[in-house]
Amino acid sequence: MGFVEVLILAVGLSMDAFAVSICKGLAMCRVRLKDACVVGLWFGAFQAGMPLIGYFLGSRFQVYIEALDHWVALTLLCLIGLNMIREAVFGEEEVCSCSVKASDMIAPAIATSIDALVVGIAMAMAAGGGKGLNVFVSVGIIGVVTFLFCVCGTKIGGVFGSKYKKAAEICGGVILILIGVKTLLEHLEIIRF
């Protein structure tokens, strides 16, 4: 994956955490920059760590599924994207705590980063040819983008409310599906980027 692909992937992955950050901002009486940064650090760290774990897991098994790796990447990214869209359209409203203590942040940080673990596996499959960005640079980009989105999301939640929560989740789902389709089309040599 190239820089632009990883950046787009990072935006797509950060949408769940962004939506929860908006919810956090809604629950806070007053959103301070310090609290918004704590929210961003929690989500950014987990969004960066999970794909790294997934990448190393995927790399271990790539030899066994190399002939199907592009289909695995497409399937995983599409399933995650479709699930994000389904949750945005049909999901129930979540009730967020206004607290930024570790005990109140770890569960949403893990919950919003599970898809990033699967994306890490897909990244290992897509990187079969060895071209593209270093995995550490890629997860760093994912972490920084998520951090920035979550800081902004917390502030936005404090100002605008839940108006854009569903749109952010749907957009993230569509982005992940498009990256999966692009991975397949590149492997089949229908397109080249």
Secondary structure as UniProt FT lines:
FT   HELIX           3..27
FT   HELIX           33..65
FT   HELIX           66..68
FT   HELIX           69..90
FT   HELIX           102..126
FT   HELIX           127..129
FT   HELIX           135..160
FT   HELIX           161..164
FT   HELIX           165..187
FT   TURN            188..189
//
